[in-house]
Amino acid sequence: MTRLTFAIGGILTALGIVAYVATGAASITALIPTFVGLLLLVCAALARRPALRRHSIHAALVVAVLGAGGSLMNVVKLGDVFAGTAQRPSAIVVSTIMFVLLVIYIVMGVRSFIAARRSPAPTERL
C-alpha cells in the first residue's frame, strides 16, 4: 500500500503542476491536486516506518476520501464539458482525473485492509 500511496501522490502532484502551467498560472486552485498529492507523499514517507505504517495509510485514505469528496462538485459538471458549455473545462477535467485516481486508491486501500484483517495474526516469537 505504501508504494501505491507514493505512486498516486506523485501522479497527483504532477497533475496539479501541469494543470497550473497549462492554465497560464491563472489560479492557485489548479494546484489542488498537488496539495493532495503532497499530503499523500508525506503519509507514504511516514508509512515506511513499521511503527507508523498503519496510522499513515489510514491518514492517507482520509486525505483521499476528502479529496475525492472535494473534487466531486466539478465531476458532476463533466456533461457540460462534452456539451461545450463548461465555463472552466480544464478544471473539470483535472478534477475528474483526480477523483478517479482517488477512488481507485480508496478501493485498493479498503481491499488491502480487508485482506489484512482476514490474514492470520503473526505469532509472537520469544
C-alpha positions in Angstrom: 0.0 0.0 0.0 3.0 2.3 0.6 4.1 2.0 -3.0 0.6 2.7 -4.3 0.4 5.8 -2.0 3.7 7.1 -3.4 2.5 6.5 -6.9 -0.9 8.2 -6.5 0.7 11.0 -4.6 3.3 11.5 -7.3 0.8 11.4 -10.1 -1.5 14.0 -8.3 1.5 16.2 -7.6 2.5 16.2 -11.3 -1.2 16.6 -12.4 -1.6 19.8 -10.4 1.7 21.3 -11.6 0.8 20.5 -15.2 -2.7 22.0 -14.8 -1.3 25.1 -13.2 1.2 25.6 -16.0 -1.3 24.7 -18.7 -3.8 27.3 -17.4 -1.2 30.0 -17.5 -0.9 30.1 -13.7 -4.2 31.9 -13.7 -5.5 30.4 -10.4 -3.9 28.8 -7.5 -6.8 26.3 -7.3 -5.2 24.5 -10.2 -2.7 23.3 -7.7 -5.2 21.5 -5.5 -4.2 18.1 -6.9 -0.6 18.9 -6.0 -1.6 19.7 -2.4 -3.5 16.5 -2.1 -0.6 14.6 -3.7 1.9 16.1 -1.4 -0.1 15.1 1.6 -0.2 11.5 0.3 3.5 11.6 -0.3 4.1 12.7 3.3 1.8 9.8 4.5 3.7 7.4 2.3 7.1 8.6 3.6 5.8 8.1 7.2 4.5 4.7 6.3 8.0 3.4 5.6 8.5 3.2 9.3 6.8 0.0 10.5 5.6 1.6 13.7 3.7 4.3 11.7 2.6 2.2 8.7 -1.0 1.6 9.8 -1.7 5.1 11.0 -0.1 6.7 8.0 -2.0 4.7 5.5 -5.2 5.4 7.4 -4.4 9.1 7.3 -3.7 8.8 3.5 -7.1 7.2 3.0 -8.7 10.0 4.9 -7.0 12.5 2.7 -8.1 10.6 -0.3 -11.7 10.5 0.8 -11.7 14.3 1.5 -10.0 14.9 -1.8 -12.5 12.8 -3.7 -15.4 14.5 -2.0 -14.0 17.9 -2.7 -13.5 17.1 -6.4 -16.9 15.6 -6.8 -18.5 19.1 -7.3 -16.6 19.5 -10.5 -17.0 15.9 -11.6 -20.8 16.3 -11.8 -20.2 19.1 -14.4 -18.5 16.7 -16.8 -21.5 16.7 -19.1 -21.0 20.4 -19.6 -17.5 19.8 -21.0 -18.9 17.4 -23.6 -21.8 19.8 -24.4 -19.3 22.6 -24.8 -21.0 24.8 -22.2 -18.5 24.5 -19.3 -17.0 27.7 -18.0 -13.8 26.1 -16.8 -13.4 22.8 -18.7 -9.8 22.3 -17.7 -10.8 22.4 -14.0 -13.5 19.9 -14.6 -11.2 17.5 -16.5 -8.4 17.8 -13.8 -11.0 17.3 -11.0 -12.3 14.2 -12.8 -8.9 12.7 -13.2 -8.1 13.4 -9.5 -11.5 11.9 -8.5 -10.9 8.7 -10.5 -7.4 8.3 -9.1 -8.5 8.8 -5.5 -11.5 6.5 -5.8 -9.1 3.8 -7.2 -6.8 4.4 -4.3 -9.6 4.2 -1.8 -10.9 0.9 -3.2 -7.4 -0.6 -3.2 -6.9 0.6 0.4 -10.2 -0.9 1.6 -9.3 -4.2 -0.2 -5.9 -4.1 1.5 -7.4 -3.6 4.9 -9.9 -6.4 4.3 -7.1 -8.7 3.3 -5.0 -7.8 6.3 -8.0 -8.4 8.6 -8.6 -11.9 7.1 -4.9 -13.0 7.3 -3.9 -14.8 10.4 -2.2 -12.6 13.0 1.6 -13.2 13.2 2.7 -15.2 16.2 5.0 -13.6 18.7 8.4 -15.2 19.0 10.2 -15.2 22.3 
